[in-house]
Amino acid sequence: MVQQRVNSPGFAGTLAMLSLTLMGLGSNAITPALATLADHFEGRDVSFIQTIATLSMVAGSLAAGAAAGKRMKIKTLALLGSLLCLVFGILPVWIDSYGCILLVRLVFGFALGVISPLGNALIMTHFKGNKQAALIGIGTFSMNIGGIVFQMLSGVLADISWQLSFLGHSFFIVAVVMAFFLPKEELIKQEKSYVQKKAGEKINLKTVMFIGGLLCIFQIVNLSVMMSASTIYDIRGAGGAAAAAAALTAFSVTGMFAGLLFGMVFRRVKRFIFFIAFIFVALGAYIILTGSSGLIMGLGYALIGIGFNWQFAAFTGWIGISTPQSTISAGTSIVLAMMNLGGFFSSFWMMALGGNLTSILLADVVLCILLAVLLLVINPFKGKK
């Protein structure tokens, strides 16, 4: 594998990269408000208000992979995408039509898909080895801080009115501002070098598609558990939208610290990282399945937060070691596109299960145990330093 040496982006540039990861859970902002939205749009499947955005994120991620550093500067992509996320994220505040909201969410999802791959792709391009692993972990930490802000804002506002829940997307202003501090021309230089070399620098499509396929399947099953939070809390008498938001915040808080610890944990466990991560998710889903109080179920979501963030960071690292540096941006975009496609299909998965909460939770337990065993056998990090 041929790797190109790149200049350090500096503190401000690194912070700007992390600000992009901060927006990573922006599509989940309205998750705590789904029960409130269901009360207003009676007879409509409001899960599509969330998952329709993950569908268009697929197109946005692929577009970013094709354009980043080749047809458009990274700063331009980040600024434009963040601005569109801000505008179309809050636009439903003034819309009372289910169909129109879906159209707005399509544009929002596309814009979020554009900016989603950029942060980790830049980190993997500019940093190597332990520093790369540490920054991927910090990026996961950052993503969960954003998730906390998005979900708490929307959850609290949803208890006031369903329209105000969309104001949680105003947090995208941070990405708009920080986009101005991204390093200039770095990926453009890299892609030019790739074109000049042409020899051997091809994306490892087989591995990238395999990683994307695993994340797609996982997202189909696991996102249904996350989207069911407000319903679970409502049915079990454990609270309303704010209580569900608190449980989802527990997911983000533990994931935040899991991200910070990822570099250290990965150095020690390497080949066992996926096994540990998916067992955490399985255990969390089982606790939610069997729990009855808001506190116990919150613990389940907290464990899922740890497992999700460790496996996501590990998958990100797997992309970095499996495909040439000049193709990392495209590889990351493809994987995120497939993951978001899984998010869209999660609505159909819930419909196929008849909305049965027991089946939804049990499926997550079983799948994660199977993935834990599969990735322990495959062991992508064997012999990697």
LINBELLIN-V784169 format. One record per residue. RES is the residue in three letters. PSI is psi in degrees with one decimal (none if undefined). OMEGA is omega in whole degrees, 0 to 359 (NA if undefined). Layout:
RES|PSI|OMEGA, RES|PSI|OMEGA
This chain:
MET|129.1|179, VAL|127.4|179, GLN|141.9|183, GLN|136.9|177, ARG|134.1|180, VAL|156.0|180, ASN|152.6|177, SER|135.5|181, PRO|-7.7|181, GLY|171.6|184, PHE|-48.2|182, ALA|-40.8|179, GLY|-41.7|178, THR|-42.4|178, LEU|-37.4|179, ALA|-39.1|176, MET|-44.2|181, LEU|-27.5|178, SER|-28.4|176, LEU|-39.4|176, THR|-26.5|178, LEU|-27.6|183, MET|-0.7|190, GLY|-31.4|181, LEU|20.7|180, GLY|-28.6|180, SER|-17.5|180, ASN|4.5|186, ALA|-38.7|184, ILE|3.9|181, THR|-45.6|180, PRO|-15.4|184, ALA|1.7|186, LEU|-39.0|179, ALA|-39.5|178, THR|-41.2|177, LEU|-36.9|180, ALA|-36.0|178, ASP|-36.3|181, HIS|-47.0|181, PHE|64.4|183, GLU|133.6|181, GLY|-4.4|178, ARG|147.8|176, ASP|95.1|186, VAL|-10.2|177, SER|-26.2|179, PHE|-22.6|177, ILE|-32.3|175, GLN|-49.0|189, THR|-21.5|177, ILE|-30.3|178, ALA|-35.9|179, THR|-28.1|177, LEU|-48.6|180, SER|-19.8|174, MET|-29.9|177, VAL|-51.4|180, ALA|-40.1|180, GLY|-42.5|179, SER|-43.2|179, LEU|-38.8|178, ALA|-39.5|179, ALA|-42.2|179, GLY|-35.3|181, ALA|-32.4|187, ALA|-29.1|188, ALA|118.5|176, GLY|-1.9|180, LYS|-51.1|181, ARG|-17.0|182, MET|142.9|179, LYS|148.9|179, ILE|-42.5|180, LYS|-39.3|180, THR|-45.3|178, LEU|-47.3|183, ALA|-42.8|181, LEU|-47.6|181, LEU|-46.2|181, GLY|-43.1|181, SER|-40.2|180, LEU|-42.0|178, LEU|-37.8|177, CYS|-42.2|180, LEU|-50.4|185, VAL|-51.1|184, PHE|-16.9|175, GLY|-41.3|183, ILE|-10.2|183, LEU|-36.7|180, PRO|-11.1|175, VAL|-32.0|184, TRP|16.0|182, ILE|133.7|180, ASP|31.5|179, SER|123.4|181, TYR|-45.3|181, GLY|-43.3|180, CYS|-36.8|178, ILE|-39.3|178, LEU|-40.8|179, LEU|-42.8|179, VAL|-40.6|181, ARG|-28.5|175, LEU|-45.3|179, VAL|-43.0|178, PHE|-46.1|181, GLY|-40.7|178, PHE|-45.5|180, ALA|-41.2|179, LEU|-35.1|176, GLY|-32.3|178, VAL|-44.2|185, ILE|-19.3|186, SER|-43.2|182, PRO|-15.6|193, LEU|-41.7|183, GLY|-55.4|181, ASN|-34.8|178, ALA|-41.5|178, LEU|-40.1|179, ILE|-45.1|181, MET|-25.1|178, THR|-40.5|187, HIS|-16.1|184, PHE|149.6|182, LYS|164.7|171, GLY|-139.6|184, ASN|-35.0|180, LYS|-37.5|177, GLN|-47.1|180, ALA|-41.7|180, ALA|-42.4|182, LEU|-32.3|173, ILE|-42.0|177, GLY|-42.6|178, ILE|-36.0|176, GLY|-37.5|176, THR|-40.7|174, PHE|-47.3|180, SER|-43.1|180, MET|-39.7|182, ASN|-30.8|172, ILE|-45.8|177, GLY|-41.9|179, GLY|-40.2|178, ILE|-47.7|181, VAL|-49.7|180, PHE|-50.2|187, GLN|-39.5|179, MET|-41.5|178, LEU|-50.4|183, SER|-39.2|180, GLY|-45.7|179, VAL|-43.3|181, LEU|-30.2|180, ALA|-28.6|177, ASP|-13.7|175, ILE|-53.0|175, SER|155.7|183, TRP|-33.9|180, GLN|-42.5|185, LEU|-19.9|180, SER|-29.5|181, PHE|-14.4|177, LEU|-12.2|175, GLY|-23.6|180, HIS|-5.4|178, SER|-14.9|178, PHE|-17.0|179, PHE|-11.7|177, ILE|-29.4|179, VAL|-45.5|180, ALA|-36.9|179, VAL|-46.0|181, VAL|-46.5|185, MET|-19.8|179, ALA|-27.5|180, PHE|-16.4|183, PHE|3.4|178, LEU|147.4|180, PRO|146.2|184, LYS|139.8|166, GLU|4.1|187, GLU|-50.5|181, LEU|-27.1|177, ILE|-44.2|178, LYS|-41.1|181, GLN|-45.6|181, GLU|-34.9|176, LYS|-40.2|178, SER|-39.5|179, TYR|-44.5|180, VAL|-39.8|181, GLN|-38.2|183, LYS|-47.9|179, LYS|-23.0|186, ALA|117.8|169, GLY|-15.9|184, GLU|67.9|180, LYS|146.9|181, ILE|139.7|176, ASN|78.7|189, LEU|-35.2|181, LYS|-48.5|180, THR|-43.2|180, VAL|-43.9|179, MET|-34.9|178, PHE|-46.1|178, ILE|-45.7|180, GLY|-39.2|179, GLY|-42.5|178, LEU|-44.7|180, LEU|-33.6|178, CYS|-49.4|180, ILE|-44.9|180, PHE|-42.7|183, GLN|-36.8|177, ILE|-46.4|186, VAL|-43.4|186, ASN|-36.8|180, LEU|-29.6|178, SER|-32.5|176, VAL|-41.8|180, MET|-43.0|181, MET|-20.6|181, SER|-2.4|186, ALA|-50.7|183, SER|-35.5|178, THR|-43.6|179, ILE|-46.7|181, TYR|-35.9|180, ASP|-48.3|182, ILE|-38.3|182, ARG|7.0|177, GLY|33.3|184, ALA|6.2|179, GLY|177.2|181, GLY|-145.9|184, ALA|-38.0|181, ALA|-37.9|178, ALA|-40.8|177, ALA|-38.6|178, ALA|-37.2|179, ALA|-39.0|178, ALA|-42.4|178, LEU|-28.5|175, THR|-34.5|175, ALA|-38.8|175, PHE|-44.5|183, SER|-37.4|181, VAL|-48.9|179, THR|-35.7|176, GLY|-33.2|179, MET|-49.2|180, PHE|-31.3|175, ALA|-38.5|177, GLY|-43.4|179, LEU|-34.7|183, LEU|-8.0|187, PHE|-48.2|182, GLY|-45.1|181, MET|-45.4|180, VAL|-43.6|182, PHE|-39.8|179, ARG|-28.4|184, ARG|-33.2|186, VAL|-24.7|179, LYS|-95.5|188, ARG|-17.8|182, PHE|2.8|187, ILE|-42.6|179, PHE|-41.2|180, PHE|-48.3|180, ILE|-44.7|183, ALA|-48.3|183, PHE|-28.1|175, ILE|-37.2|176, PHE|-44.6|180, VAL|-44.7|180, ALA|-43.5|180, LEU|-41.0|179, GLY|-44.7|179, ALA|-36.7|179, TYR|-39.4|179, ILE|-39.9|177, ILE|-39.9|180, LEU|-41.6|186, THR|-11.8|183, GLY|160.0|180, SER|-27.3|181, SER|156.3|179, GLY|-36.0|181, LEU|-45.8|180, ILE|-44.0|180, MET|-34.1|176, GLY|-36.8|176, LEU|-39.6|178, GLY|-45.2|178, TYR|-32.2|178, ALA|-42.1|179, LEU|-38.4|176, ILE|-37.5|179, GLY|-41.9|178, ILE|-51.7|183, GLY|-43.4|180, PHE|-46.2|185, ASN|-33.4|176, TRP|-41.6|180, GLN|-35.1|179, PHE|-43.7|178, ALA|-38.8|180, ALA|-40.3|176, PHE|-39.2|178, THR|-44.1|177, GLY|-34.6|179, TRP|-41.4|176, ILE|-43.5|183, GLY|-31.6|182, ILE|-8.9|188, SER|-14.6|183, THR|148.0|182, PRO|151.6|184, GLN|-39.0|182, SER|-11.5|181, THR|4.3|183, ILE|-43.2|181, SER|-45.6|179, ALA|-42.0|180, GLY|-43.6|178, THR|-39.6|180, SER|-42.0|180, ILE|-44.9|181, VAL|-45.6|179, LEU|-35.2|178, ALA|-44.1|180, MET|-36.8|177, MET|-43.6|179, ASN|-29.9|174, LEU|-39.8|175, GLY|-38.0|177, GLY|-39.7|178, PHE|-43.5|182, PHE|-12.7|180, SER|-30.7|176, SER|-42.2|179, PHE|-32.5|177, TRP|-43.6|178, MET|-38.4|177, MET|-40.5|179, ALA|-31.6|178, LEU|5.5|178, GLY|20.5|182, GLY|12.7|181, ASN|114.4|186, LEU|-35.8|178, THR|-45.1|180, SER|-40.6|181, ILE|-46.2|182, LEU|-41.2|181, LEU|-37.3|178, ALA|-38.1|179, ASP|-40.7|179, VAL|-49.8|183, VAL|-46.8|182, LEU|-44.8|184, CYS|-33.6|175, ILE|-42.6|179, LEU|-42.5|179, LEU|-35.6|178, ALA|-45.4|181, VAL|-43.6|181, LEU|-47.2|184, LEU|-15.5|171, LEU|-36.3|179, VAL|-45.5|183, ILE|-42.8|173, ASN|70.3|182, PRO|-17.1|185, PHE|13.2|180, LYS|125.1|177, GLY|1.7|180, LYS|142.5|179, LYS|none|NA
